[in-house]
Amino acid sequence: MSDPGPSTVQSSLPAAAARFGAPVVDTARASAAEVAVPPVLPSPPVPPNRPVRSDPPVLHDPPVPPVPSALARILRGPSGLGTAGLYLTPREDPPTPPGAETPMVGHPIPGLYHHPVPEPDPSRVEEVSARIKAWALEEVDLYPDEWEDQFDGFSVGRYMVACHPDAPTVDHLMIATRLMVAENAVDDCYCEDHGGSPIGLGGRLLLAHTALDHLHTTQEYQPQWAQSLHSDAPRRAYRSAMEYFVQQSTPSQADRYRHDMARLHLGYLAEAAWSQTDHVPEVWEYLAMRQFNNFRPCPTITDTVGGYELPADLHAQPAMQRVIALAGNATTIVNDLYSYTKELAAPGKHLNLPVVIAEREGAAEKDAYLKAVEVHNDLMHAFEDEAAALSAACPLPGVQRFLRGVAAWVDGNHYWHRTNTYRYSLPDFW
């Protein structure tokens, strides 16, 4: 496949950066010199407090303040061969690709702070969709025939193409796509719709996790473990997707992913424990669980999918970890909001942020839902502010591109939730 060219900017990080003013510009200028080792990142400046909104935020983006010229040069990134994907400053959206489908239907949640994205490249969507279905059926025997409509309705090809606009090839997109499908197989078959149960979940998750983080044991027991990785669809999917991933990733990227998947599994276990005891957590406790049971493993591999690496010492910096955590938290609340009616219609009690707010704070359903929108918006603003501060404080090409990739994932994730009317519909609150 030919080079898709530079992807469009899908976030207002430069607008957020502009709010920090001259002190950040001075810091960025001082930090921009070439150094032999990556710098230790300073704590991000604290932005001015936003006024408390008395009415819901508008759907369109606010006016973009001018970016100071020095900061604009830093955010623009380097020039030359291979750097087209590093830009953070706004550019015009490209024309709709020839043959592109009519934009997908689906209304955004009123008042939800988000950024629109261009329609994903239809040729890439088609190829990724065909290849992931072949992998699911032929390589890992993922689902029975009666689940085919649900697999197709997930629209994972459109999802991943929207979230990774800078992926250099379809092979790179397939890294993320296989992992996404495998993660959902574990969620569905172990936790949720297709035979999932909180009872015994810890044992199932631990054994599945060994497909990602291999067991190192004696020769006598190694064959039994290896055979177990083929015993059910989730483990087959994890094993295969991880094998493809480690072929394209560096050892530090693979270890980073394993760590984030352990976080995810810990979140699954917390939710399962609450389900077994019929416990509704406090709102802050629920948000703590959702920081683990969330999308974090997906945006954190954006550099692998983009064909480069954010060095491990930069990825581990507290400022970068905060940005990644906020991105994961915001995108997960998007899922809570768009899946609200779907979960209410399902058997049993499903915890999501509006439900927890309603029960713990004594709010009506509509008021609880609208407050959950506000929580999402606050997380999004915090994500953009922290990312902008980090971008200005550490104007290294890898940092710039990684932050932009995470922002693109955040926006693509909202696009998929908004447009996937097969799975989601909005409550009648407006």
C-alpha positions in Angstrom: 0.0 0.0 0.0 1.3 3.5 -0.8 2.2 5.9 1.9 -1.0 7.5 3.1 0.8 10.8 3.7 0.6 13.0 6.7 -2.5 12.6 8.8 -4.7 15.5 9.8 -4.6 17.1 13.3 -7.5 15.8 15.3 -7.1 17.7 18.6 -6.8 21.3 19.9 -3.6 20.7 21.8 -2.0 23.9 20.4 -5.0 25.9 21.6 -4.6 24.5 25.0 -0.9 25.2 24.9 -1.4 28.8 24.1 -3.1 29.4 27.4 0.1 28.8 29.3 1.8 32.0 27.9 5.3 33.3 28.1 6.7 31.1 31.0 6.1 27.9 29.1 7.6 29.4 25.9 10.7 30.3 27.8 10.9 26.8 29.3 10.4 25.3 25.8 13.1 27.5 24.3 15.6 26.4 27.0 14.7 22.7 26.5 14.9 22.7 22.8 18.7 22.4 22.5 20.0 19.0 21.5 21.1 16.9 24.5 22.9 13.6 24.7 20.4 12.0 27.0 16.6 12.7 27.3 15.9 15.5 29.7 14.1 15.0 33.0 10.7 16.5 32.4 9.6 19.3 34.7 6.2 19.2 36.3 3.6 20.7 34.0 2.6 24.3 34.8 -0.8 24.6 36.4 -3.3 26.2 34.0 -5.6 29.0 35.2 -8.8 27.7 36.8 -11.6 27.4 34.4 -14.8 29.2 35.3 -17.6 26.8 36.6 -20.1 26.3 33.8 -23.7 26.8 34.7 -24.9 25.6 31.4 -23.8 22.6 29.2 -20.8 23.3 27.1 -21.4 23.9 23.4 -20.8 21.2 20.8 -18.4 23.1 18.6 -14.8 23.9 19.6 -14.2 27.3 21.2 -12.2 29.9 19.2 -8.6 29.0 19.0 -6.3 31.6 20.6 -3.2 32.5 18.6 -0.1 30.4 19.5 2.9 32.5 20.3 5.4 32.4 17.4 8.2 30.8 19.4 5.9 28.1 20.8 4.4 27.6 17.3 7.8 26.8 15.9 8.4 24.2 18.7 5.0 22.6 18.3 5.5 22.5 14.5 8.3 20.0 15.0 11.2 19.3 12.7 11.3 19.3 9.0 12.7 16.9 6.4 12.2 13.3 5.3 10.2 11.2 7.6 8.9 13.9 9.9 5.5 14.7 8.3 3.7 12.8 11.1 5.2 15.0 13.9 3.3 18.2 13.4 1.0 19.4 16.1 -0.1 22.7 14.7 -3.4 22.8 12.8 -3.5 22.3 9.1 -6.4 22.1 6.7 -8.3 18.9 6.6 -7.6 16.9 3.4 -10.4 16.5 0.9 -12.5 13.4 1.3 -10.6 10.5 -0.4 -12.0 9.4 -3.7 -14.5 6.6 -3.2 -15.0 7.5 0.4 -18.3 6.5 1.9 -20.9 9.0 3.0 -20.0 10.0 6.6 -21.4 7.5 9.1 -24.7 8.4 10.9 -24.9 8.9 14.6 -25.3 12.0 16.7 -22.7 13.1 19.3 -23.9 13.4 22.9 -25.1 17.0 23.4 -22.6 18.9 25.4 -19.9 16.3 25.1 -16.5 17.9 24.5 -14.9 16.3 21.5 -13.1 16.8 18.2 -14.6 15.7 14.9 -12.4 13.6 12.6 -12.4 13.0 8.9 -13.9 9.8 7.6 -11.3 6.9 7.7 -9.7 5.9 4.5 -12.2 3.5 3.0 -9.6 1.3 1.2 -7.8 0.8 4.5 -11.0 0.1 6.4 -12.0 -2.5 3.8 -8.6 -4.2 3.9 -8.3 -4.2 7.7 -11.8 -5.5 8.0 -11.2 -8.4 5.6 -7.9 -9.3 7.2 -9.1 -9.2 10.8 -12.1 -11.4 10.0 -9.8 -13.9 8.2 -7.5 -13.9 11.3 -10.5 -14.4 13.6 -11.9 -17.3 11.7 -8.9 -19.1 10.2 -6.1 -18.5 12.7 -7.7 -18.4 16.1 -11.3 -19.8 15.6 -12.6 -16.9 17.6 -16.4 -17.2 17.4 -19.2 -19.5 16.3 -21.2 -18.7 13.2 -24.1 -17.3 15.2 -21.8 -14.5 16.5 -20.8 -13.3 13.0 -23.3 -10.4 12.9 -21.9 -9.1 16.2 -18.4 -9.3 15.0 -19.2 -7.4 11.8 -21.3 -4.9 13.8 -18.3 -4.1 16.0 -16.7 -2.4 12.9 -13.2 -2.9 14.3 -11.6 -2.0 10.9 -13.2 1.4 10.9 -12.4 1.8 14.6 -8.7 1.2 14.2 -8.2 3.2 11.0 -9.8 6.2 12.7 -7.7 5.8 15.8 -4.3 5.4 14.0 -4.2 7.9 11.1 -0.4 7.9 11.1 0.0 4.1 10.7 2.5 3.7 7.8 1.0 0.4 6.5 -2.0 -1.9 7.0 0.4 -4.4 8.6 0.9 -1.7 11.3 -2.8 -1.2 11.7 -3.3 -5.0 12.1 -1.1 -4.9 15.2 -3.7 -2.8 17.0 -6.6 -4.5 15.4 -5.7 -8.0 16.6 -5.0 -6.8 20.1 -8.3 -4.9 20.2 -10.3 -8.0 19.1 -8.4 -10.2 21.5 -9.1 -7.8 24.4 -12.8 -7.8 23.6 -12.9 -11.6 23.3 -11.6 -11.8 26.9 -14.1 -9.2 28.1 -17.1 -10.8 26.4 -16.3 -14.4 27.1 -14.8 -14.1 30.6 -16.7 -11.0 32.0 -19.7 -10.0 30.0 -22.1 -11.0 27.3 -21.0 -14.4 26.1 -20.7 -16.7 29.1 -18.8 -14.2 31.3 -19.2 -14.4 35.1 -17.4 -12.8 38.1 -17.2 -16.3 39.7 -13.7 -17.7 39.0 -12.7 -14.7 36.9 -9.3 -14.3 38.6 -8.2 -17.8 37.6 -9.3 -17.4 34.0 -7.6 -14.0 33.7 -4.4 -15.2 35.2 -4.1 -18.1 32.8 -5.0 -15.9 29.8 -2.4 -13.3 30.9 0.3 -16.0 30.5 -0.4 -15.8 26.8 0.9 -12.2 27.0 3.5 -12.7 29.7 4.8 -16.2 29.2 5.2 -18.8 31.9 8.8 -19.8 32.6 8.7 -23.2 34.3 10.2 -26.6 34.2 10.5 -28.9 31.1 7.9 -31.2 32.7 5.2 -28.7 32.9 6.0 -26.3 30.0 4.1 -28.4 27.3 0.9 -28.4 29.4 1.0 -24.7 29.7 1.7 -24.3 26.0 -1.2 -26.5 25.1 -3.5 -24.5 27.4 -3.0 -21.4 25.3 -5.2 -23.1 22.6 -7.9 -24.2 25.0 -10.4 -21.4 24.5 -11.0 -18.5 22.1 -9.7 -15.7 24.4 -6.4 -17.4 25.0 -6.0 -18.3 21.4 -6.6 -14.7 20.5 -4.3 -13.3 23.1 -1.5 -15.7 22.1 -1.7 -15.0 18.4 -2.2 -11.2 18.7 0.8 -11.0 21.1 3.0 -13.0 18.8 2.3 -10.6 15.9 2.9 -7.6 18.3 6.3 -8.7 19.5 7.4 -9.2 15.9 6.9 -5.4 15.3 7.6 -3.9 18.7 10.7 -3.4 20.8 11.2 -5.3 24.0 10.4 -2.2 26.0 7.2 -1.6 24.0 6.1 -5.2 24.6 6.8 -5.0 28.3 4.9 -1.7 28.5 1.9 -3.4 26.9 2.1 -6.4 29.3 2.0 -3.9 32.2 -1.0 -2.1 30.9 -2.8 -5.4 30.3 -2.1 -6.3 33.9 -3.7 -3.0 34.9 -6.7 -3.8 32.8 -7.1 -7.3 34.3 -6.9 -5.8 37.8 -9.8 -3.5 36.9 -11.8 -6.4 35.7 -11.3 -8.1 39.0 -12.4 -5.1 41.1 -15.6 -4.8 39.1 -16.2 -8.5 39.4 -15.7 -8.4 43.2 -18.3 -5.5 43.5 -20.7 -7.5 41.4 -20.4 -10.6 43.6 -21.1 -8.6 46.7 -23.7 -6.4 45.1 -21.7 -3.3 46.0 -22.2 0.1 44.4 -18.9 2.0 44.9 -18.6 5.7 45.7 -18.2 7.8 42.6 -14.5 8.3 43.3 -14.0 4.6 43.8 -15.7 3.8 40.5 -13.4 6.3 38.7 -10.4 4.6 40.4 -11.6 1.2 39.0 -12.2 2.8 35.6 -8.6 4.0 35.6 -7.6 0.3 35.4 -10.5 -1.2 33.6 -10.2 1.1 30.6 -8.8 1.7 27.2 -5.2 2.5 28.3 -3.5 -0.5 26.5 -4.8 0.9 23.2 -3.4 4.4 23.0 -0.2 3.4 24.8 0.9 1.4 21.8 0.4 4.3 19.4 4.2 4.5 18.7 4.4 0.8 17.8 1.5 1.2 15.4 3.1 4.3 14.0 6.3 2.5 13.3 8.6 4.3 15.8 9.4 4.1 19.6 9.0 6.6 22.4 12.0 5.6 24.5 11.1 3.8 27.8 12.6 6.5 30.0 10.5 9.2 28.4 7.4 7.0 28.5 7.9 6.4 32.2 8.2 10.1 33.1 5.4 11.1 35.6 4.2 13.8 33.3 3.8 11.4 30.4 2.1 8.8 32.6 -0.4 11.4 33.7 -1.2 12.3 30.1 -1.7 8.7 29.1 -3.9 8.0 32.2 -6.1 11.0 31.5 -6.5 9.9 27.9 -7.5 6.4 29.0 -9.9 7.8 31.6 -11.6 10.2 29.3 -12.1 7.6 26.5 -13.5 5.1 28.9 -16.1 7.5 30.2 -17.1 8.0 26.5 -17.8 4.3 26.5 -19.9 4.6 29.7 -22.0 7.4 28.1 -22.6 5.8 24.7 -23.2 2.3 26.1 -25.6 3.6 28.8 -28.9 2.5 27.1 -27.3 -0.8 25.9 -26.3 -1.7 29.5 -29.6 -0.7 31.0 -31.3 -3.0 28.6 -29.0 -6.0 29.5 -29.9 -8.4 32.2 -28.5 -7.7 35.7 -27.1 -4.5 37.0 -24.2 -2.9 35.1 -22.1 -0.3 36.7 -21.3 2.8 34.7 -20.7 6.3 35.7 -24.3 7.7 35.3 -25.7 4.7 37.3 -23.1 5.2 40.1 -23.7 9.0 40.3 -27.5 8.4 40.4 -27.3 5.9 43.2 -24.5 7.5 45.3 -25.5 11.1 44.9 -29.2 10.7 44.8 -29.6 12.2 41.4 -32.3 11.6 38.8 -31.2 9.5 35.8 -31.0 12.5 33.5 -29.1 14.7 36.0 -26.7 11.8 36.7 -26.1 11.3 33.0 -25.5 15.0 32.4 -23.1 15.1 35.4 -21.2 12.2 33.9 -20.8 14.3 30.7 -19.3 17.0 32.8 -16.9 14.6 34.4 -15.8 13.5 30.9 -15.3 17.1 29.8 -13.2 17.9 32.8 -11.0 14.8 32.1 -10.6 15.9 28.4 -9.6 19.4 29.3 -7.1 18.1 31.8 -5.7 15.7 29.2 -5.3 18.5 26.7 -3.7 20.9 29.2 -1.3 18.4 30.5 -0.4 17.2 27.0 0.2 20.8 25.8 2.4 21.5 28.8 4.4 18.4 28.2 4.7 19.1 24.5 6.1 22.6 25.2 8.4 21.5 28.0 9.9 18.6 26.1 9.9 19.5 22.4 11.6 16.2 21.2 10.3 14.7 18.0 9.3 11.4 19.6 7.5 13.1 22.4 5.7 15.4 20.0 4.6 12.5 17.7 3.5 10.3 20.6 1.4 13.0 22.2 -0.2 13.6 18.8 -0.9 9.9 18.4 -2.6 9.6 21.7 -4.7 12.6 20.9 -5.7 11.1 17.6 -6.6 7.9 19.4 -8.8 9.8 21.8 -10.6 11.5 18.9 -10.9 8.3 16.8 -12.4 6.5 19.8 -15.2 9.0 20.1 -15.8 8.9 16.4 -16.3 5.1 16.6 -18.6 5.3 19.5 -20.7 8.0 17.9 -21.0 6.3 14.6 -21.5 2.7 15.7 -25.3 2.7 15.8 -25.3 -1.1 15.6 -24.1 -1.1 19.2 -25.1 2.2 20.7 -28.0 4.6 21.0 -28.4 7.7 23.1 -30.9 8.1 26.0 -33.9 10.4 25.4 -32.7 13.2 27.7 -32.8 16.1 25.3 
